[in-house]
Amino acid sequence: MGTAQPCARCQQTKPTSHHFEGPVCRSCFGKAVRTRGRCPACGTERLLPGRDEHAVAVCRDCAGLDRDFSCERCAHEGDLWPGRLCERCTLHDLVARLLADADGRPQPFLAPVMAAVVDTDRPRSRLMWVRSPHISRLLEDLAAGRVPLSHDGLDAAPVRTAALLRDLLMDTGVLPRRDRQFLLYQRWLADRLAAVHNPDHRQLLRRFDTWHVSRRFRTKAAKEPLSQSQIKYARNQISQAAALLAWLDRRGLDPGQCTQADLEAWHREHSNTAAQMFLRWAMHNGCMPKLKRAAQASGGRPQAAPPYVPEGQLARVLRDEDLPRRTRVAGTLVLLYAQPVTRIVNLTTEHIADDGAALTITLGEPPMPVPEPVAGLIRDYLNTDHHRLPYASARSRRWLFPGRQAGQPMTARALQTILRDAGIAPGVGRAEALRRFVEHTPPPVAAKALGYTDFTTEQAAADRGVTWSRYAAGGHGHRPPP
């Protein structure tokens, strides 16, 4: 590290170790060797580490810099690591070394693993990840055969260590695809059951999970990815069931000895909804007597919310080119098609069909035609922004809104934040869009087209004051309301 002196670029007094037009601190140097684009002086697309007299970024030739930023192996300009190699070549060599056998030779059966790890749009981030001790050790264990190249093998590794590698291997087809949230749930469940000391309770909780919770998860995961909220709810129900069994045990009771008075005492001490899923399952399967469960508190059906989405807001989302296209597409799905963010993030590009003349989107049955200018907005997003996401591991383009983890969609929380930052309240906007939709479309038709239940769309119609008498029998269109 050099002597502390004013940096020629940021003017802050810091240790400097590089010299361009003057002494440059490490932060400014790092920014310089990662700035790429068209040089305004010569028009060449390349690295722009220099500065002209107006402090505009230019290439090394136009800036008169003697320093060469080209990789010795591939000639790519950028930050050079030991051996004057770029980040990508350094990453390649590091992974090849970690996945080699005892004689330093590459393992042919691990070639897909290497390709999955090295293939990234941000090699620096991936390089930092591979250099971490836990990841390096896991890759070496795969090469040595201490960890089998399988889901069961990765299950033995720490969750955070194996998570990204598992996503990469599933995304590239090295491992069969499994639902990521379900895998995390299973790891959590193993730890949670291990903490239950009563073997009879542990066995009953395992039965509850096997025949109810996990069984439902597998069915749902076969259709679409599980959400974090679904996993959180199931974990809560398992924990509440364990708490109920422990509570009964402290009273000297087995589940089969629970009386109505005991159940009412449990609800008084906890809540009317505590362990409801387990109680329903246990009573249905003869693990507990058939008792009267506490009625869940209800304030009645909520009154219709005042209109939140004015005509101008949807128009702003469609026309405001200052908003990112990703935000505009997601906002349109909320404000026009009444889709919740938990469903939007699970949409894939296969839900969009475009024959050049007409574009359709499948949210339910049948696919819905998409009118202009929405169709044009979605086309522009898919043809441009969707393929230029700057995430290190978002290489899978099957998701309409790819996330930062390989093969995974954006999280609902992240999309919700993006929409709120754009002035869109997803929950309220979706509810109002659904009410507007059923003004023009019979509730059963709207339910099928949008992927809702009949009950939900009928409630929305009732909130809007719409009755069945308005609709004639027969076919109805599925176009969104004007």
N, C-alpha and C positions, 0 to 999 in steps of 0.2 A: 504494500500500500504506500502511495507516495506521500509527499509533504502536504499538509493542509494549506490550501491557497484558494483564491476566488476561481470558481469554474467559469470558463469563457462563455458558457451557454446559459446556465441558470443563475450565475453571479453569486451563488452561495459559497461560503468558505468551507470546503470539504477536502479530504485527502484525494488527490488526483494521481492517476497512474497512466493516463493516455493523453496524447497531444494531437489535436487537429488544427484548428485555427488558433489554438491556445490550449492551456491545460484544461482537461475535461474530467469531471468526476465520474465515478462508476455508474451512477444512475443515468446521466446523460449519454454516456458511452453505450449502455445497454439499449437505450431508446434509439440511438443512431444506427446500431447494427441490426435493428429489427424494423426499420422504416423502409418500405419498398413502394415503388410506384413509377410513374413516368417522370423522368427528369425534365424540369421546365426549360433547361438550357439546351439540351441536345435531343430531347424527345425519346430517349431510350428507356424501356421498361427494365429496371434493375434496382439494386440497393441504393439508397440515398443517404449516405452517412455524412456528407459534407454540408456546408452552408455557403450561400453566396453573400454578396455585400448587403443584401436585404434580409439576411437570416432565413432564407427560404431553403428547404432541403434540396440538395442536388447530388448527383453521382460523384464518385471519387475523382474521375477524370476532370469533370468541370470544376470541382472544388480544388483541384491541384494537390490532392493528397497522395503521398508516396506509398502509404500503407495498402497492402493487397488484402482483400477480404475474401478471396476465392478459396474454396475447399481444394486441397491437394488431390482429392480423389474424384469428385464429381463436378468441380468448378462452380458450385453454387456459392453465391455471395451471401455472407452473413456472419454471425458470431462464430469464431473459430475456437475449437477446443484443442486439447493436447494433440500433437501430431498434425496441426493445421487442418483438422477435419471439421466439417460443419456438424450441426446438432444431429441431423438425420444419419449421417455416416457414423458418428460416435454412438448413437443409439443402436444402430445395426451391429456394430462390433461388440458392444456391451452385452446385448441379448444373445448374440452368437456364442460369446464366451460363457455366459451363464447356462446355456442350454447344450453345451458340448459334453461329450463323454469324458472319462478319466484321462484319455490320451489327447484331449483337446480337439477331437474331431466332431463335426456336426452330427446330431442325431437325426436321421431321415424322418422318423415318425413324429418328430417335434417341429418339422418345417412349417406346418400350418399354425402352430403356436407362435413361432417367430414372426410369421407374416402378419398374424393378428395383432401382435404387440407393436411391431414396427410401423404398420400402416396407420398413420395419423396425420392430421392437418397441422398439428402443433407438436413437433418433435421435442421441443424443449420441455414442455409439461410432461410428456411421456417419459422423457429421460430422467427427470427429477423423480418420477414415480418408480421407475425401475431401479434407481440407485438407492431407494429406501431399503434398509436392512431386511425388513420382513418380506418384501417382494423379491429381492435378490435371492433370499434363502428359499422361497417357495419355487422359483424358477429352477434353482439348482436341485431341489428335491425332486422336481418333475423329471429332470434330465437323468438323475441317478436312480430313478425308479422308487424312491422312498415315498413318493406321493403318486398314486395312479392318476392317469389322465382321464378322469371321470368326475361326475358330480359327487359321488361318494367320497372320492379322494379329496376334492376341494372342501367337502363338508368338514374334514378333519382340521382344516386350517382356520385361523381366526377369521371371523365374519368379514371385518373391514379389509383384511388382506386379500381374501379370495373374491370379494364382491366384483371389483372391476375386471379382474382377469376372467372370471366366470362369464361376465357380460360380453367381453371381447370374444371368448371362445364360442359362446352361443351365437353371437352376431355373425361370425364367420363360418358357422356350421361345423366346427370342430367338435362341439358338444351338442347334444339334442337340446332344443329349446324348452325351458321350464319357466314358469312364472316367477319372476324375481321376488315379488312380495310374498308369495307362498313359501319360497325357500327361506326367506328371512323369518317368516312365521314359524316354520318347522324348527329352525334353530332356536328361536325364543322358547317354543313349547318344550323342547328337550330340557332346557335349563330350568324352566318353570316347574315341570313335573319332578325334576331331581330335587327341588327344594321342598317337595311335599313328603313329610316323614312317614305318614301313615300309609302303608302299602295298599290297603283296601281303598283309601281315598285316591291314591295315585292311579290304581287300576280303573276306578270308576271315571276319573277325569280323562284317562286315555280312551276309554270306550266312548265317552261323550264327544271327544275330538274326532275319533276315527269314524264314527257312524253319523255324526251330525255336522260338526264344524268343517273338518277337512273334506268330507264327502261333498258338501255344498261348494267349497272352494274349488275343488277339482272340476266340478261341472261348470262353474262360472268361468274358470281360467281357460277352459277349452273353447269358450266363445270370445272372450276379451280379457285383457289383463286386469288383475285385481288392483284395487286402489288402496292407498295408504289408509283411508278412512275405514274401509272394510276390515283390514287387518287390525287396526286399532280397536274397532268394536269387538272383534272376536277375542282379542287378547284381554280386553276388559271383562268379557263374559267368562272366560276361563278363570281369571283371577277372582271374580266374584263367586264363581262356583266353588273354588278352593276355599274362599273365606267362609262360605255357607257351611261346607263340610267341617271345617275347623270349629266353627261356632257350635254346630250340633255336637261335635265331639266333646267340647268343653262342658256341655250340658249332659254328658253321659249318654248320648243318643247316636244310633246309626241312622243313615238316611231313611231306611225302611220303618223306623220307629217314630219319625217326625209326625206330630199331630197338628191339627188346625191351630191350636193355641201357640204351638212352637213357631209355626210359619208366620202367624200374626206378630209374634214378638220379634222375629227376625226383621220383618218389614218396619216395625216401629223403630228399631235400633238403626236401621239402614235407610232404605227407601222402597217405594212401591215397585220400582223397576229393577232392583238389585237381583242379579242371577235369574232373571225371568226366562232366558233362553234355556238354561240348565234345568230349571224347575219344570218347564213345559216338557222337555225331553225326558227327564227322569220319571215324571208321572206317567207319561205315555208308554214308557218301556218297562214299567213295573219296578223301577228302582226306588220309588217313593210312593206312599199312598196318594190316591187322587184327592187332593185337597183343593180348596177354593183359593186361588191366587188373588193377591190384592189387585184391585182395578187400578190401572195407570191413570195418574192425574191428567185431566184434560180440561182445557178452558173452552172447549167447544170449537167448532170450526171457525178459523179466523175470518174476520171481515175482509172484504175485498180491499186490496191496497189501492190508494189513489194512483192514477196513471203516472208512471215515472219516466217512461221513454217518450219524449215528444218526437214528433215527426222529424224535427231538425237534428236530433241526436243521431239517428240512424243515417241521415243524409251526411252528417259530418264524418261519421266513420267511413262511409263509402267514398267520400270526395276529398277528405283531408290528406293530402300527399305528404304532409309533415309527419304523420304517424307512420311507423313501420308497417309494411304490408302484413306481416305476421299478426300484429295487433288488430289491424283492420279486418282480416279474415276471421280471427277469433271473435272479435266484437260483433261481426255480422251473424255468426253462428248463434250468438247469445240473443241479440236484439231482433233478428228476423226469424230464426228457426227455433228459438226457445230452448236451446241446448244448454245443459249445465256443464260447468268446466270439467267435472269429473268424467263426463262422457266425451267432451271435445278432445281432451288429451289422449283418449284411446282411439281416436279416428286414425285410419291409415290412408295412404294415397289410393288404396284399392276401393275406398268408399267414394272416390271421385271417378266418374267416367266421362271422357271427352272424346267425341268423334270428330271434332273440328267444327261441326255445325251447331251442336247442342251439348251442354254440360249438365250432368245430373249428379246428385249426391244421395247416398243411401244412409238415411238415419233410422229408417224402419222399413216398412213394406208398403208399396213398391218404392223404387228410387224416385226422387223428386226432381223435376226440371228446375234448373237454376236460371233465373232471369238476369238480364243485363241491368246494371253494370256489375252485379255480383259475380257473374260468370267470368267476366274479364279480369276482375280483381283476383279471383282464385287462380286463373291461368297465369297471370303475371307472377303471383307468389310462387307457384310450383315451378315455373320456368326460370326464375331468377333467385330470389331470396332463399327459397327452400334448399337450394344446392350450394349456398355459400355461407352456411352457418359456421361461425368461427370456433366451434367447440372441438376440443381435443379428441373426444371419443364419440361424437355424434356422426358416425359414418353410415349408420343404417338409415336409409331414406324411406323406409316403409311407413314411418310415422308422419302424419300430417304436421305435427309439431314435435320434432325430435328433441330429446333431452340431452343433458351433458354426459350421461352414462351410456356406454356403448349398447346399442340395441334397445334402449329404453326411451319412452316418450317423456316429454316435459311433465313435471309434477303439476297436479292441480293447483297447489299453493303458488307455484311460480307463475302460472298463467293467470291466476286470480290477481296477483300483485301487478302484473303487466296491465291488465284491464283496468284495475282501479287507478293506476297511475295515469291512464288515458281518460279518466273521468267516467268510467263505466262501472256501475255496481252490478256484478254478474247475477247475484241472486234475485234482486228486485227487477232488473232488466229482463231476465229470463221469464219471471212470473208474469210480467206485463205483456211480454211478447206472446206467451201462451194464451192469455186472455184475448188478445187481439186476433190470434190465429183462429180461435173457435168462434169468433164473430162471423167468419167467412166460410168455415168448414165444419161439418157435423163432428161432434166430439169423438165418436168411434173412428171416423176416417182420420181425424187429426192424430188420434192415439197411435194408429198403425203407421202413419206417415212419419211421425216425429219420434217414435220409439217410446211412447208413454203407455200407461195403463188406461183403460176406459174410465176408471174411477177418477184419475187425475184430471183428464180433460173435461169430464162432466162437472167436476168441482170448479174448474176454471170457467166453464160456460155459466154455471150458476152464479159465480162471483160477478160475471159480466151482465147478468140478467137475461141471458139467452136461454130459450126453451126449445125443446124438441119440435114444437109445433111450427117452428120457422122452416124446418127442413122437409123436403119431399123425399119419398123413397127413391132409390136408384143410385146410379153412380155419381160421384162427385170428383171434382178435380183435386189435385194436391199442390197447387201452387201456393206459395206463401201469400199472406194478405198484402194488399197494395200499401 
